[in-house]
Every structure is written in structure tokens, then in C-alpha cells.
Amino acid sequence: MSQLPTSAGERLTRIALIGAPNCGKTSLFNAMTGANQRVGNYSGVTVERKIGMAQTPQGETLRITDLPGTYSLRARSPDEAVTRDIVLGTRVDAEPIDLLLVVVDATHMRPGLRLSQELRHCGLPLLVVVNMIDIARHRGIDIDLERLSAELDLPVVASTAVRRAGMQALWGKLDAMIGSGLPDRQTAVWTEPTAADLRAALREADRIIDHSVTTPERHRSLSERIDAALLNPLAGPLILLLIMFAMFQAVFAGAAPLMDGISALIEGVAAAVSALLPEGLLRGLIVDGVIAGVGSVVVFLPQILILFAFILILEDLGYMARAAFLMDRIMGHAGLHGRAFIPLLSSFACAIPGIMSARVIDDEKDRLTTILIAPLMTCSARIPVYTLLIGAFVPARSIGPGINLQGLVMFGLFAAGVVSALLVALVGHLLFRRHEIAAPLMLDLPDYKVPQLRGVVLGLWQRARAFLRRAGTIIFTASIVVWVLSTFPYPPEGAAEPAINYSFAAMIGHLLHPALAPLGFTWEICVALVPGMAAREVAVAGLSTVYAVSGGEGALASALAAQWSLATGVSLIVWYIFAPQCLSTLAVIRRETGSARWMWVSIGYMFGLAYAASFIAYHAVAALTG
């Protein structure tokens, strides 16, 4: 037995889930661990590390690791290298594994069965989980689990992780295996397979399938019939565009009531604190610093959750892989590999996971290009800035059935981020790789599945918690710093101008103003841009504090509309399309590229683009509006 005793005398068994991409491995991880999981990174790389705890019906305690998906232990990307090293027990920052759960897609067993043959040489006990068995049965595919187990000479159970079906059989098998004692880890005899080895393994997988799986007469599946429309060369891109358009309309229309409620709550808290505390520094710090600063960002939580809900549902549905397929041709024209779509799409949420996702790209130059353009995609941190400025300068009116003007502008800003990223990639390709031919996109299209409410809710909870943690740390700290800079020193006796004009913030703003005045920026904007380098949404908190507005998003938008020209508002919006990334993103670029040089290249080209685009936008709008 290799399992560890816990401090309470219980036995702890360390399990890792491994499988090919889209086999339902993460759904099984969620079904086994529920909300009892945490997410981090492996040291030295930014590969996501998901670990959860679970307990079997017979009381066995499990620590479960969800390994990055892979088709083979032949590591061709950093995340696959992490999987290989953990399985082989060579990664020093990961604890040893006692048991491997090999997750196999019941509707497409060949990759999983081939992988299981490699894993037999790793010296670990294996349990094969045939997942998505409900879809296979619905298609008339009959899998003889006993025969499959005999052919593999491995224990086999079936499950439908997204519906938490088959979990009793899995728990029972785990209890039986652990209860009877898992064998100690043997010396790994795995060696990197050659092309001939891979072909032989595929033939063996086909033989096992022939002996244990009965398939019905071939008919077009529901997924194939749906794909006939969604992947149509003409209709497919149009449908993708409509889905993206609907998503951004919903971000504005659906979030408004919740945002109003949060704004009212923040105003109520500010009023209660103002009534409770006497006028002075403490009340100013809490009301004008903390509540106005943090509250002005927290109010955008509903919009961020709606955006993530769309992404999670489309991912669960199986549409994201189709979107990558549809975008491959467009991205190919820009010199990007089709696999770059997933990292760029992830960057809509945050550039950091998007840059991390670029590890799936084998070619180093393609990967570097994707990393450098990922920050141009409109991340969730830009949403508070966009929403504030759109609310201030774009009328909230309908321009057609179900079409809101503000939502349309938001859609345009997201589209501008995509177009600018593709143009930068195209320029890089023409300058440095014009004679190279991009590798073709190889992609497994999973079957469509009905999204599960539990998984979506869990994903939203994780993102809401991350956003609120960010609001409670970075934004909280930045708000206090901006308030201190805006409050001290006090104005001199008999001062006629507003107190902030005598503060450190005003000194910083006036120092930066000459450089940014050609863009139409006021010195107050210059003040807000500085803490915005920590996180883009902090700029909203900075503006709220500088203008001493504590009445929520609507009040701040009204204040900006009254004090800024339209040209200044448009110029700041354009600035944030290209705005240099936050400090966390810069740090990740440095780590992922292994060089500070590319971090500085990223800073330089994004500052240059932001400055040039804002300059042109400001003067063009100023000329048009007189």
C-alpha cells in the first residue's frame, strides 16, 4: 500500500484523472469533488492545477488531481509535459500518484484506448472510466464492459459524469480497489513511442473495439445533422456572429436590473456610513475611498457573470470547438494557427488564462504570436471601463427590434479587439514569416451535449469569487491609495479651488498631462490611468475617487458626460481597446516566453497603438463635432 495516513488516522489516496481532450475528464472531476476543489498553477509554468477532495461511501479519503488533457505522453506542449512528468513521477513539486483514472470517451474510444496502452508502462495501477456512456447508448452503441476489461486486462466502469450517473459504480470500484490494497508503484518502463509504435497502438485499439463494441448501422447522428448547418461555409460564420452579437446584447440588457440593485445597495451603505460617522478623515476614507472605489467596480459583476455564463454554456454545449473550426480559415489569413482561437477566446475572460492556453500550440513562433496579441482581446477587466464610458456618451435607446444601441457599441468594441489582434498578427506574419506555410488545424469535434446547470453554476461561482477577491485586494488597495493621493495635502487657507486641485493626485496628473493632452485627456484621467496599470477596472475606481462620486455607475457616468467632451470620451474608449495590459499579464508574458524582452515588446507596441489610435480618434471626433 502506498497511500498516506492522514493526521486523523484516515487513509489518503492520491488519484489523478487523465484522458484525451474533450473526453469529459473535467466533468468527472467536478462530479467527484463538487465545490471542494481549488485551482492554482504548477511551479515554474502557468499550467492550471486543479485539485479536489472527495470521500467514498466507505469512507476512503481521496485527493484528486485533474491533469491537463493529452493524447499521448509524448509531450509537445508545456501542459502535456506537466501531465507526463506527474504520471512518470519526475515532477518534484507534485506529490506521487497512487492510482490513475483513465477517462475514455464512449462515443470515440480510439484515442483513450491508445493512451491507456502507453499508461500501462508507467508503473501505476489504472482504472478505466468509460465516460458519456448515455450518449453512446442513445446512438445504439453497445459496449461490453466485461469484455473490454478482459481485453485491456484492466478494471473498467462506465459513467455519465455531467449527469452524475454511474458514480455509484465508480465509487464502488474505488472502494474495492483501495480496500483490497493498491499495489506499490513499480518502476516506469515507458519510452517515447516511435511512429511505428503509435500505429501499432492504434491497430491494437481498433482490435479491442472490434471485440468489445457493437455499433449499429451507420446513420447520421444528431450532432452531424446540426453540424451540417452550424459548420456550413456560408451559414456557419453568420450563426457564430449572431451568437456573439446576442451575447453582448444580453450583457447590457440582462444585467441592468441587477446593476441597479447593486448601485442602490452601495448608495444605501454609503448613506448609512455617512449618517453614522462624523464628518472627517475616517468618513472620507470609507465613503469616498473604499465604498466609492470598490463599489464602482463591484457593480459590474452581473455583466461579467452574464458574459461568462454564455462562454460556459457554449463550452458545455460543444460549440467552442466548432467556433475554432469556423475561425480557422479567417485566422489562417492572418498567419495564425487555428489552435490560437481557443487562447484568444479565453482572453475575453482574462488575458492571463488566454496566454496560458497558448501552450496547446506546438510551434514556438505561433505560440509567441498568440501570446503577444492575446492582451488585445477584450478582457472582462475592460467591461467596467467600457460600460461606464458607453453609459456616459452613448444614448440608451433601441435602434430596432431587440437591438440596443449601447449593446451594439459594446459588440463593436469587442469586434475591434478581435480585428486589431488579427491585424497585428498579420503584420508580424508579413514581416517575419511571409514565406512559411501554417500547419493545418487538427481538431476533435465533441458531440453536442445539454449543458448541466450544476457545472455552469460552479463555473460562475469560481469566477465571481475570483472577481470579488480581486475587488477586495487590488481594487481595495488602489482605491485607498488614490483617495490618499486625492486628499493630501490639504488646501491652503483661503483656497478658492476644489481641494483635490492641491493634492498629490493633482500634482501627478499635471505632471503626466502634457504628454497625454494631445489625446484630449484631462489631468483627472491621467491620475486614473496610473492605478489602472495594476488592473484596468481600477481606472473606474480611480475616476470615482478623483471626482468624489459615490452614487454608483450612473452618477459617475453623468459626472463624466457633464465635464468631458465627446471627443475625450471616444479617445479614452479607443485608448482602452489597445491599453497596455495589467501588471499581472505582463508578469505572465515574461514567464511564458522565458524572457523580459517579449514583455517589453508587448508594452511598447501596445502603448504605441493606444497613443496613435486615441490621437486620431480624438482629433477626428473633435473636427466632426466642432
PyMOL commands that set and color helices and strands:
alter all, ss='L'
color gray80, all
select helices_A, chain A and resi 25-33+78-88+110-119+133-138+145-152+161-163+167-179+195-212+222-230+235-253+256-276+281-298+301-317+319-333+338-346+351-360+364-376+382-393+405-432+453-487+499-502+504-519+523-529+531-533+538-546+552-563+566-578+583-593+596-625
alter helices_A, ss='H'
color red, helices_A
select strands_A, chain A and resi 4-5+11-19+37-41+48-55+61-66+99-105+126-131+142-143+156-158+213-214+398-400+403-404
alter strands_A, ss='S'
color yellow, strands_A
deselect
rebuild
show_as cartoon
